């Protein structure tokens, strides 16, 4: 267990809050990105990624990599995936022109990619369907997962019910309290939700417990990791299952506007919805891509989860990437109003594109997010997930700075039903 433990450780006016937003000057890479060249055979995105796991997990990871490569080459796998995404998940999702929000901001035209309209309420279902089909092909009988905000757990519970898998979801005790609705939804669909009392009792600790389970039960168990992080092949595999978001968005914006957007924005925790939207546009260097991290209470130690603001390169939970850690390599405490972004590491592909300056990264604070949460609800009648609202908060700052003939696309990665009770407390509503 010591080897495993070492790995696991190893609506005020817009102008009132706009000045507090983190905003970088647009930068573009000089040459297009060859997106299909990454990762390499060992799972590296440049210096990032890889397989930093205990020896006991190398065999199931190699098995998973081989099974995924074989499935990708099988037309029957692709056909079943496409069928399930359409018939079960509800793809394609709409690219919605937010006319009143655009008028409110007074700048660029704002489009919302409506992943919140999917079955279970977020983009997470894309990846869960793909991995569930893969697990079925591998002959697995049991599925485990981790979850923070609960949306990945709900999506996992849904596909397990659909395919007949036994399902166990690990969730930090703090997250279970602030996402009680999603806990009930998972249990309603037959999943066992195991609360994690260790550490900070949030997402990182839930991942720890899921990995411990997988080490012990890997013969009959598949781990549906919920974001584009962890050991190879997960960052690649999760990205591939989510790239449908950007593929649809490109077709839709060309149909609606006859050209590509000027800027695209998505929140980034581990990075699945963000890389899912951006992947199709990486070679379109005139399209600015911005990932928005959790600024929490501000960029002070233990008060945020903005890895590119306060982090440095290290290894955590299977991958080399940017991590919030102290000088001794100990993982720092994190905070975000959003359980889904409250994580100390970022997906390795994001670290690579950050270094290449192809994707820019900013952050939004809790205060920014709560104001933007109310703005979209009141102006468009759409209640966004607090994760997605980080991207929205940044977009509300950017849009007025852009010309009216410019186009801004925001990934609305999930709906906010799950966050309403928490929002009531934060806003002081009785």
C-alpha positions as CSV (number, residue, x, y, z in Angstrom):
1,X,0.0,0.0,0.0
2,X,3.0,2.3,0.5
3,X,3.7,2.3,-3.2
4,X,0.1,3.2,-3.9
5,X,0.1,5.9,-1.3
6,X,3.3,7.5,-2.7
7,X,1.6,7.6,-6.1
8,X,-1.6,9.1,-4.8
9,X,0.2,11.8,-2.8
10,X,3.1,11.5,-5.8
11,X,-26.7,41.4,-10.5
12,X,-24.5,44.3,-9.9
13,X,-23.5,46.2,-13.1
14,X,-21.1,44.3,-15.2
15,X,-18.6,47.1,-14.8
16,X,-18.6,46.7,-11.0
17,X,-16.8,43.4,-11.2
18,X,-15.2,43.4,-14.7
19,X,-12.0,45.1,-13.3
20,X,-11.4,42.1,-11.0
21,X,-11.4,39.6,-13.9
22,X,-8.1,38.0,-14.9
23,X,-7.6,38.9,-18.5
24,X,-4.6,38.2,-20.7
25,X,-3.5,39.9,-23.9
26,X,-4.4,37.8,-26.9
27,X,-1.4,35.7,-28.1
28,X,-1.3,33.4,-31.0
29,X,1.2,30.6,-31.9
30,X,3.1,31.3,-35.1
31,X,2.4,27.9,-36.6
32,X,-0.6,25.5,-36.6
33,X,-0.7,22.7,-34.1
34,X,-0.7,19.1,-35.4
35,X,-3.4,18.0,-33.0
36,X,-3.4,14.3,-34.1
37,X,0.3,13.9,-33.4
38,X,-0.3,13.9,-29.6
39,X,0.1,12.1,-27.4
40,X,3.1,9.9,-28.4
41,X,3.0,6.2,-27.9
42,X,3.9,6.5,-24.2
43,X,1.2,9.1,-23.6
44,X,3.4,12.2,-23.5
45,X,2.3,15.7,-24.6
46,X,5.8,17.1,-24.9
47,X,7.2,16.8,-21.3
48,X,3.7,16.2,-19.8
49,X,1.5,13.2,-19.4
50,X,3.0,9.7,-19.2
51,X,2.2,6.8,-16.9
52,X,3.3,7.5,-13.4
53,X,1.5,4.7,-11.6
54,X,2.3,1.8,-9.3
55,X,3.4,-1.4,-11.0
56,X,0.1,-3.1,-10.2
57,X,-1.7,-0.7,-12.4
58,X,0.6,-1.0,-15.4
59,X,-1.1,-4.2,-16.7
60,X,-4.7,-2.8,-16.6
61,X,-3.5,0.4,-18.2
62,X,-1.8,-1.5,-21.0
63,X,-4.9,-3.6,-21.4
64,X,-7.1,-0.5,-21.6
65,X,-4.8,1.2,-24.1
66,X,-4.8,-1.9,-26.4
67,X,-8.6,-2.3,-26.1
68,X,-9.1,1.4,-26.9
69,X,-6.9,1.3,-30.0
70,X,-8.7,-1.8,-31.2
71,X,-12.1,-0.3,-30.6
72,X,-11.2,2.9,-32.4
73,X,-10.4,0.9,-35.5
74,X,-13.6,-1.0,-35.3
75,X,-16.6,0.5,-37.3
76,X,-19.0,-1.3,-35.0
77,X,-17.6,0.5,-31.9
78,X,-17.9,3.9,-33.7
79,X,-21.4,3.1,-34.9
80,X,-22.6,2.1,-31.4
81,X,-21.0,5.2,-29.9
82,X,-22.6,7.5,-32.4
83,X,-26.0,5.8,-31.9
84,X,-25.8,6.2,-28.1
85,X,-24.7,9.8,-28.3
86,X,-27.7,10.6,-30.5
87,X,-30.4,8.4,-29.1
88,X,-29.4,8.3,-25.4
89,X,-27.4,11.4,-24.7
90,X,-29.3,13.7,-27.1
91,X,-26.6,14.9,-29.4
92,X,-26.1,17.2,-31.3
93,X,-26.5,20.0,-28.7
94,X,-27.5,23.4,-29.9
95,X,-25.3,26.4,-30.5
96,X,-27.5,29.1,-29.1
97,X,-27.2,32.8,-30.0
98,X,-27.7,34.6,-26.7
99,X,-29.3,37.7,-28.1
100,X,-30.3,39.4,-24.9
101,X,-27.0,38.7,-23.2
102,X,-25.2,40.1,-26.3
103,X,-27.3,43.3,-26.0
104,X,-26.6,43.5,-22.3
105,X,-22.8,43.3,-22.8
106,X,-22.8,45.6,-25.8
107,X,-20.0,44.0,-27.7
108,X,-19.3,40.7,-29.5
109,X,-22.1,38.3,-30.5
110,X,-22.2,35.6,-27.8
111,X,-23.1,32.0,-28.6
112,X,-23.5,29.3,-26.0
113,X,-22.7,25.7,-26.8
114,X,-25.6,24.0,-24.9
115,X,-24.0,20.9,-23.4
116,X,-26.4,21.6,-20.5
117,X,-29.1,20.1,-22.7
118,X,-27.7,16.6,-22.7
119,X,-29.1,13.7,-20.7
120,X,-27.9,13.9,-17.1
121,X,-27.3,17.7,-17.5
122,X,-23.7,18.0,-18.6
123,X,-21.1,17.1,-21.1
124,X,-19.8,14.2,-18.9
125,X,-22.2,11.8,-20.5
126,X,-20.1,11.8,-23.8
127,X,-17.1,10.2,-22.1
128,X,-19.1,7.9,-19.9
129,X,-20.9,6.4,-22.8
130,X,-17.7,5.8,-24.7
131,X,-15.9,4.2,-21.7
132,X,-19.0,2.1,-20.9
133,X,-19.1,0.6,-24.4
134,X,-15.3,0.0,-24.1
135,X,-15.7,-1.7,-20.7
136,X,-18.4,-4.0,-22.1
137,X,-16.1,-5.0,-25.0
138,X,-13.4,-5.8,-22.4
139,X,-15.8,-8.0,-20.4
140,X,-15.8,-5.9,-17.3
141,X,-18.7,-6.3,-14.8
142,X,-18.1,-3.5,-12.4
143,X,-17.5,0.2,-12.9
144,X,-16.0,2.7,-10.4
145,X,-15.7,6.4,-10.8
146,X,-14.8,9.6,-8.8
147,X,-16.8,12.8,-8.9
148,X,-16.6,16.3,-7.5
149,X,-19.6,18.3,-8.6
150,X,-21.5,15.0,-9.1
151,X,-22.2,15.4,-12.8
152,X,-19.6,12.7,-13.8
153,X,-21.0,10.5,-11.0
154,X,-24.5,10.9,-12.3
155,X,-23.5,10.2,-15.9
156,X,-21.6,7.1,-14.8
157,X,-24.6,5.9,-12.8
158,X,-26.8,6.4,-15.8
159,X,-24.7,4.4,-18.2
160,X,-24.2,1.7,-15.6
161,X,-27.9,1.4,-15.3
162,X,-28.2,1.4,-19.1
163,X,-25.6,-1.4,-19.6
164,X,-26.2,-3.3,-16.4
165,X,-22.9,-2.7,-14.6
166,X,-22.4,-2.7,-10.9
167,X,-21.5,0.9,-10.0
168,X,-19.5,2.5,-7.2
169,X,-18.9,6.2,-7.1
170,X,-16.3,7.9,-4.8
171,X,-17.1,11.4,-3.6
172,X,-15.6,13.7,-1.0
173,X,-17.7,14.3,2.0
174,X,-17.6,18.0,1.5
175,X,-18.8,17.7,-2.0
176,X,-21.5,15.3,-1.0
177,X,-22.9,17.9,1.3
178,X,-22.9,20.7,-1.3
179,X,-24.1,18.4,-4.1
180,X,-26.7,16.4,-2.2
181,X,-29.1,16.4,-5.1
182,X,-26.6,14.7,-7.3
183,X,-25.9,12.1,-4.6
184,X,-29.5,11.2,-4.5
185,X,-29.7,11.0,-8.3
186,X,-26.8,8.6,-8.4
187,X,-28.4,6.4,-5.7
188,X,-31.7,6.5,-7.5
189,X,-30.1,5.0,-10.5
190,X,-28.6,2.2,-8.5
191,X,-25.1,3.4,-7.8
192,X,-23.4,3.0,-4.5
193,X,-21.9,6.4,-3.4
194,X,-19.0,6.1,-1.0
195,X,-18.2,9.2,0.9
196,X,-14.5,10.0,1.4
197,X,-13.5,11.5,4.7
198,X,-9.7,11.6,4.1
199,X,-7.7,14.8,3.3
200,X,-9.6,17.8,2.2
201,X,-12.7,15.5,1.5
202,X,-13.0,16.8,-2.1
203,X,-12.2,15.7,-5.6
204,X,-8.5,14.8,-5.2
205,X,-9.3,12.6,-2.3
206,X,-12.1,10.9,-4.2
207,X,-9.6,10.1,-7.0
208,X,-7.3,8.6,-4.4
209,X,-9.9,6.2,-3.1
210,X,-11.0,5.2,-6.6
211,X,-7.4,4.4,-7.5
212,X,-7.1,2.3,-4.4
213,X,-10.2,0.4,-5.4
214,X,-8.9,-0.2,-8.9
215,X,-5.6,-1.5,-7.7
216,X,-7.4,-4.2,-5.7
217,X,-10.1,-5.0,-8.2
218,X,-8.7,-4.3,-11.7
219,X,-9.5,-7.8,-13.1
220,X,-13.2,-7.3,-13.2
221,X,-13.4,-3.5,-12.7
222,X,-13.1,-0.6,-15.1
223,X,-12.4,2.9,-13.8
224,X,-14.3,5.6,-15.7
225,X,-12.0,8.5,-15.0
226,X,-14.0,11.7,-15.4
227,X,-11.7,14.2,-16.9
228,X,-8.7,14.6,-19.3
229,X,-6.1,13.9,-16.7
230,X,-4.4,11.0,-14.9
231,X,-2.3,8.3,-16.5
232,X,-2.2,7.5,-20.2
233,X,-4.5,6.5,-22.0
234,X,-7.1,8.6,-20.1
235,X,-6.2,12.1,-21.2
236,X,-6.2,11.0,-24.8
237,X,-9.3,8.8,-24.5
238,X,-11.4,11.4,-22.6
239,X,-10.4,14.0,-25.1
240,X,-11.4,11.8,-28.0
241,X,-14.8,11.1,-26.5
242,X,-15.5,14.8,-25.9
243,X,-14.1,16.3,-29.2
244,X,-17.6,15.9,-30.6
245,X,-18.4,19.2,-28.8
246,X,-16.0,21.2,-31.0
247,X,-16.8,19.2,-34.2
248,X,-20.5,20.2,-33.8
249,X,-19.6,23.7,-32.8
250,X,-17.5,24.3,-35.9
251,X,-20.3,23.0,-38.2
252,X,-22.9,25.1,-36.4
253,X,-21.0,28.4,-36.3
254,X,-20.2,28.1,-40.0
255,X,-23.8,27.5,-40.8
256,X,-25.0,30.4,-38.6
257,X,-22.3,33.0,-39.4
258,X,-20.4,31.7,-42.4
259,X,-17.1,31.9,-40.6
260,X,-15.2,30.7,-37.5
261,X,-15.6,32.6,-34.2
262,X,-13.0,35.1,-33.1
263,X,-12.8,33.7,-29.6
264,X,-13.9,30.6,-27.7
265,X,-14.0,30.2,-23.9
266,X,-14.5,27.2,-21.6
267,X,-14.0,26.5,-17.9
268,X,-11.1,24.1,-17.0
269,X,-10.8,21.9,-14.0
270,X,-9.2,18.7,-15.2
271,X,-10.0,19.9,-18.6
272,X,-12.4,17.6,-20.4
273,X,-15.1,20.1,-21.6
274,X,-12.4,22.6,-22.5
275,X,-10.3,20.3,-24.7
276,X,-13.5,18.9,-26.1
277,X,-14.5,22.3,-27.4
278,X,-11.0,23.4,-28.4
279,X,-9.6,20.3,-30.1
280,X,-11.3,20.9,-33.4
281,X,-10.0,24.5,-33.5
282,X,-6.3,24.0,-32.5
283,X,-5.1,24.4,-36.0
284,X,-7.3,27.5,-36.7
285,X,-4.7,29.9,-35.3
286,X,-6.9,33.0,-35.8
287,X,-9.4,31.6,-33.3
288,X,-8.4,32.7,-29.7
289,X,-8.9,29.9,-27.2
290,X,-9.2,30.7,-23.5
291,X,-9.6,28.2,-20.6
292,X,-10.8,29.7,-17.3
293,X,-9.7,28.2,-14.0
294,X,-11.1,28.6,-10.5
295,X,-9.8,31.8,-8.9
296,X,-11.6,31.0,-5.6
297,X,-11.2,33.7,-3.0
298,X,-8.2,35.1,-4.9
299,X,-4.7,33.9,-5.9
300,X,-3.4,33.2,-2.4
301,X,-2.1,29.9,-1.2
302,X,-5.0,27.5,-0.4
303,X,-7.6,29.9,-1.6
304,X,-8.0,28.9,-5.3
305,X,-7.5,26.2,-7.9
306,X,-5.8,28.1,-10.7
307,X,-2.9,25.9,-11.5
308,X,-1.2,28.1,-14.1
309,X,-1.3,31.1,-11.6
310,X,0.2,29.4,-8.6
311,X,1.3,25.9,-9.7
312,X,4.4,24.3,-11.0
313,X,5.3,21.1,-12.8
314,X,5.1,17.9,-10.8
315,X,3.5,14.5,-10.8
316,X,0.0,13.7,-9.3
317,X,-2.3,10.7,-9.7
318,X,-0.6,9.3,-12.7
319,X,0.5,12.3,-14.8
320,X,3.2,14.9,-15.0
321,X,1.5,18.3,-15.3
322,X,1.0,21.7,-13.6
323,X,0.1,21.1,-9.9
324,X,-0.6,23.3,-6.9
325,X,2.2,22.2,-4.6
326,X,4.6,23.7,-2.0
327,X,8.3,23.8,-2.2
328,X,8.5,20.3,-0.6
329,X,6.2,18.9,-3.2
330,X,3.2,18.5,-0.9
331,X,-0.1,19.1,-2.6
332,X,-1.6,22.4,-1.5
333,X,-5.2,22.9,-0.3
334,X,-7.5,24.2,-3.0
335,X,-10.8,26.1,-3.0
336,X,-13.5,26.9,-5.4
337,X,-17.2,27.7,-5.2
338,X,-17.5,24.9,-7.8
339,X,-16.8,21.4,-6.6
340,X,-16.0,20.3,-10.2
341,X,-13.0,22.8,-10.5
342,X,-11.7,22.3,-7.0
343,X,-8.7,20.1,-8.0
344,X,-4.9,20.6,-7.6
345,X,-3.8,19.4,-11.1
346,X,-4.7,20.2,-14.7
347,X,-4.8,17.8,-17.6
348,X,-1.4,17.3,-19.3
349,X,-2.6,18.3,-22.8
350,X,-3.5,21.7,-21.3
351,X,-0.1,22.1,-19.9
352,X,1.4,21.4,-23.3
353,X,-0.8,24.0,-25.1
354,X,-0.1,26.5,-22.3
355,X,3.6,26.3,-23.0
356,X,3.0,26.5,-26.7
357,X,0.8,29.6,-26.1
358,X,-1.9,28.1,-28.3
359,X,-4.5,28.1,-25.4
360,X,-4.5,30.9,-22.9
361,X,-5.6,30.5,-19.3
362,X,-7.3,33.0,-17.1
363,X,-9.3,32.7,-13.9
364,X,-12.6,33.9,-12.4
365,X,-13.1,34.3,-8.6
366,X,-16.0,33.1,-6.6
367,X,-17.5,36.6,-6.5
368,X,-17.2,36.9,-10.3
369,X,-18.9,33.5,-10.7
370,X,-21.9,34.3,-8.4
371,X,-22.6,37.5,-10.3
372,X,-22.4,35.9,-13.7
373,X,-24.6,33.1,-12.4
374,X,-27.4,35.6,-11.8
375,X,-26.8,37.5,-15.0
376,X,-27.4,34.5,-17.3
377,X,-30.3,33.3,-15.2
378,X,-32.1,36.7,-15.3
379,X,-31.3,37.7,-18.8
380,X,-31.5,34.5,-20.8
381,X,-33.6,32.3,-18.4
382,X,-30.7,29.7,-18.4
383,X,-29.3,28.6,-15.0
384,X,-25.7,27.5,-15.6
385,X,-23.6,25.1,-13.6
386,X,-21.1,26.9,-11.4
387,X,-18.3,25.2,-13.3
388,X,-19.5,26.6,-16.6
389,X,-20.2,30.0,-15.0
390,X,-16.4,30.5,-14.7
391,X,-16.2,30.6,-18.5
392,X,-19.3,32.8,-18.6
393,X,-17.9,35.3,-16.1
394,X,-14.8,35.7,-18.2
395,X,-16.9,36.1,-21.3
396,X,-18.9,38.9,-19.7
397,X,-15.7,40.8,-19.3
398,X,-14.4,40.0,-22.8
399,X,-17.5,40.7,-24.9
400,X,-17.7,44.5,-24.2
401,X,-14.0,44.8,-25.2
402,X,-14.7,43.2,-28.6
403,X,-16.4,44.7,-31.7
404,X,-20.0,44.1,-32.5
405,X,-19.1,42.1,-35.6
406,X,-16.9,39.7,-33.7
407,X,-18.1,36.3,-32.4
408,X,-17.6,34.8,-29.0
409,X,-18.5,31.1,-28.2
410,X,-18.8,30.0,-24.6
411,X,-19.1,26.3,-23.7
412,X,-22.1,26.0,-21.3
413,X,-20.8,22.6,-20.1
414,X,-23.6,21.9,-17.6
415,X,-26.8,23.1,-16.1
416,X,-27.2,24.6,-12.6
417,X,-30.0,22.6,-11.1
418,X,-27.5,20.9,-8.8
419,X,-26.1,24.3,-7.6
420,X,-29.3,26.1,-6.8
421,X,-29.3,25.1,-3.1
422,X,-25.7,26.1,-2.7
423,X,-26.3,29.4,-4.5
424,X,-29.2,30.2,-2.2
425,X,-26.8,29.9,0.8
426,X,-24.1,31.9,-0.9
427,X,-26.5,34.6,-1.9
428,X,-28.2,34.7,1.5
429,X,-31.6,33.7,0.2
430,X,-34.0,32.1,2.7
